[in-house]
Amino acid sequence: MEYARLLRQRPVVVLWLARSLSALGDRLYAMAVMWSVWASTGSASLTGLVALLESLPYVVFGTVGRRVVARFASYGALSAVDALRAGVAVALPFVWSPDVPGTVVVLVSVFLLGVLGALFDPNFDALVPGLGRSGQVQSVTGLFDLTYRVARIAGHACAGALLLVFSRIELFVCVGAAFAVSAAALGGMSRRLPVLPPPLPSSLPLPPPLPSAAASAGDRPPVRVRALVRERPGIGMAIGVHGLLPFCAAAGTIGLPALLADGHDAGSGGGSGAGAYGLITAVSGIGALIGNPVAGALRPRAWLAVCCAAWTVDGLATVCVAAAGSVPAFALLYLLSGLAAPLGTVTIRARLGTYAPAERLRLMAVEHTATRTGGVAAILLLPPLVDVSPRGAFLVAGSVVVLITAAVGLLSPRITRGERAEEARAGRAAGARAGTSATATGRHRAAAVWPRIRLPRIRPRRAAAAPTRIRLPRARTCTWPRAVGRPARPDARVSGPDDRAGLPPR
């Protein structure tokens, strides 16, 4: 199994455990804050505001803060970020009070944690593809995507269990300890690993570098997303479509309790309420855990079509929830959604991992911005639909995702035609270079294996030289005037004025 081979490498194991603890602390903190705000204020609006403030920094930094995000592109900087998160998590219960100032302090701390998360997540995802060896970009991406899936499932369960056993202060101390261990692991590996390693060769078709980026690699200008999307429109379409997936997740988070409480599962024997909601959430997480290794082992050539197909299945499952009427049907549909969701996420992030370091970091930040923007939009738009009709909320969210992802999937061969042509040319050039080096290596090996035989030196016989043609100067002739009928004597002396007059000598 690919994941087992990757976990034999010490840097991968250390960073995977660090990322798992960091993601788990993130989920524990979010659940603990939301529960505490609800318990102390009883306001659903403030609880929703907590989720909004957590996602808002991702949108801000992904839009106007690319230079700030790029300054944290190292394991040492990410270790400092996790240390700050540990300090905020531990200090929060000591400054919290149930009155208005205490609520403001909670909201400010949530926003600060969102800022630190917006600095951590894109940079860590950009560093992940450099951890594997040749051909392991998709597997490494899938392995670290598994940490998010596990934290999403274990975060809810651990938060509930810890709240039953420990007090609020002890819970936040546990969250801070998770961040602190992650910070220590990242700090220990910062001296052994590079800042932003170059993309490793893989079986995926590697995108050739942009002409603008190749021409100006020395001065390292800021990477512009518009130029990247203009050169490769498939990446822009995939990131935009991926930003719609939070509508399906928000429909389940916000609308499923209302759908279960609406009594549509009567007669199924499954019951409704918190037990059914926990069962369906657990089944969705199990599907994600099963689908993640499958996604990590794939090496799709038509990557955009694979992403769109997975996201279309997720949208269809959300649409079918609106028509289902029992808890077993809900569980089956959420199992299908959990199986499909990691396939699209791992594939698109593995594709982004094949780019150059600067381009990779920028695209990772834009991808996080798109998903968080979709989450904020879903939080703002879906609750009114859930209040009107829970089934209508599922139907609208799933239909939007299905229509757009299916359209992009059908047009994917035409969208990625230029990219495939560039990749084919780059592959032929790389193959030619590899063939030349292999031929030279074969000659050197043959010269080393076979003994060197000295043969007598035979000089070739020179051909006869062509005779050289010598040109002699032409003799000058004397053109003296002669008398008519009388030959001139060669020894006659010519003198006097008669010669000048042209008369014959006397």
Rosetta blueprint (number, residue, H / E / L):
1 M L
2 E H
3 Y H
4 A H
5 R H
6 L H
7 L L
8 R L
9 Q L
10 R H
11 P H
12 V H
13 V H
14 V H
15 L H
16 W H
17 L H
18 A H
19 R H
20 S H
21 L H
22 S H
23 A H
24 L H
25 G H
26 D H
27 R H
28 L H
29 Y H
30 A H
31 M H
32 A H
33 V H
34 M H
35 W H
36 S H
37 V H
38 W H
39 A H
40 S H
41 T H
42 G L
43 S L
44 A H
45 S H
46 L H
47 T H
48 G H
49 L H
50 V H
51 A H
52 L H
53 L H
54 E H
55 S H
56 L H
57 P H
58 Y H
59 V H
60 V H
61 F H
62 G H
63 T H
64 V H
65 G L
66 R H
67 R H
68 V H
69 V H
70 A H
71 R L
72 F L
73 A L
74 S L
75 Y H
76 G H
77 A H
78 L H
79 S H
80 A H
81 V H
82 D H
83 A H
84 L H
85 R H
86 A H
87 G H
88 V H
89 A H
90 V H
91 A H
92 L H
93 P H
94 F H
95 V H
96 W L
97 S L
98 P L
99 D L
100 V H
101 P H
102 G H
103 T H
104 V H
105 V H
106 V H
107 L H
108 V H
109 S H
110 V H
111 F H
112 L H
113 L H
114 G H
115 V H
116 L H
117 G H
118 A H
119 L H
120 F H
121 D H
122 P H
123 N H
124 F H
125 D H
126 A H
127 L H
128 V H
129 P H
130 G H
131 L L
132 G L
133 R L
134 S L
135 G L
136 Q L
137 V H
138 Q H
139 S H
140 V H
141 T H
142 G H
143 L H
144 F H
145 D H
146 L H
147 T H
148 Y H
149 R H
150 V H
151 A H
152 R H
153 I H
154 A H
155 G H
156 H H
157 A H
158 C H
159 A H
160 G H
161 A H
162 L H
163 L H
164 L H
165 V H
166 F L
167 S L
168 R H
169 I H
170 E H
171 L H
172 F H
173 V H
174 C H
175 V H
176 G H
177 A H
178 A H
179 F H
180 A H
181 V H
182 S H
183 A H
184 A H
185 A H
186 L H
187 G H
188 G H
189 M H
190 S L
191 R L
192 R L
193 L L
194 P L
195 V L
196 L L
197 P L
198 P L
199 P L
200 L L
201 P L
202 S L
203 S L
204 L L
205 P L
206 L L
207 P L
208 P L
209 P L
210 L L
211 P H
212 S H
213 A H
214 A H
215 A H
216 S L
217 A L
218 G L
219 D L
220 R L
221 P L
222 P L
223 V L
224 R L
225 V H
226 R H
227 A H
228 L H
229 V H
230 R H
231 E H
232 R L
233 P H
234 G H
235 I H
236 G H
237 M H
238 A H
239 I H
240 G H
241 V H
242 H H
243 G L
244 L L
245 L H
246 P H
247 F H
248 C H
249 A H
250 A H
251 A H
252 G H
253 T H
254 I H
255 G H
256 L H
257 P H
258 A H
259 L H
260 L H
261 A H
262 D L
263 G L
264 H L
265 D L
266 A L
267 G L
268 S L
269 G L
270 G L
271 G L
272 S L
273 G L
274 A H
275 G H
276 A H
277 Y H
278 G H
279 L H
280 I H
281 T H
282 A H
283 V H
284 S H
285 G H
286 I H
287 G H
288 A H
289 L H
290 I H
291 G H
292 N H
293 P H
294 V H
295 A H
296 G H
297 A H
298 L L
299 R L
300 P L
301 R L
302 A L
303 W H
304 L H
305 A H
306 V H
307 C H
308 C H
309 A H
310 A H
311 W H
312 T H
313 V H
314 D H
315 G H
316 L H
317 A H
318 T H
319 V H
320 C H
321 V H
322 A H
323 A H
324 A L
325 G L
326 S L
327 V H
328 P H
329 A H
330 F H
331 A H
332 L H
333 L H
334 Y H
335 L H
336 L H
337 S H
338 G H
339 L H
340 A H
341 A H
342 P H
343 L H
344 G H
345 T H
346 V H
347 T H
348 I H
349 R H
350 A H
351 R H
352 L H
353 G L
354 T L
355 Y L
356 A L
357 P H
358 A H
359 E H
360 R H
361 L H
362 R H
363 L H
364 M H
365 A H
366 V H
367 E H
368 H H
369 T H
370 A H
371 T H
372 R H
373 T H
374 G H
375 G H
376 V H
377 A H
378 A H
379 I H
380 L H
381 L H
382 L H
383 P H
384 P H
385 L H
386 V H
387 D H
388 V H
389 S L
390 P H
391 R H
392 G H
393 A H
394 F H
395 L H
396 V H
397 A H
398 G H
399 S H
400 V H
401 V H
402 V H
403 L H
404 I H
405 T H
406 A H
407 A H
408 V H
409 G H
410 L H
411 L H
412 S H
413 P H
414 R H
415 I H
416 T L
417 R H
418 G H
419 E H
420 R H
421 A H
422 E H
423 E H
424 A H
425 R H
426 A H
427 G H
428 R H
429 A H
430 A H
431 G H
432 A H
433 R H
434 A H
435 G H
436 T H
437 S H
438 A H
439 T H
440 A H
441 T H
442 G H
443 R H
444 H H
445 R H
446 A H
447 A H
448 A H
449 V H
450 W L
451 P L
452 R L
453 I L
454 R L
455 L L
456 P L
457 R L
458 I L
459 R L
460 P L
461 R L
462 R L
463 A L
464 A L
465 A L
466 A L
467 P L
468 T L
469 R L
470 I L
471 R L
472 L L
473 P L
474 R L
475 A L
476 R L
477 T L
478 C L
479 T L
480 W L
481 P L
482 R L
483 A L
484 V L
485 G L
486 R L
487 P L
488 A L
489 R L
490 P L
491 D L
492 A L
493 R L
494 V L
495 S L
496 G L
497 P H
498 D H
499 D H
500 R H
501 A H
502 G L
503 L L
504 P L
505 P L
506 R L
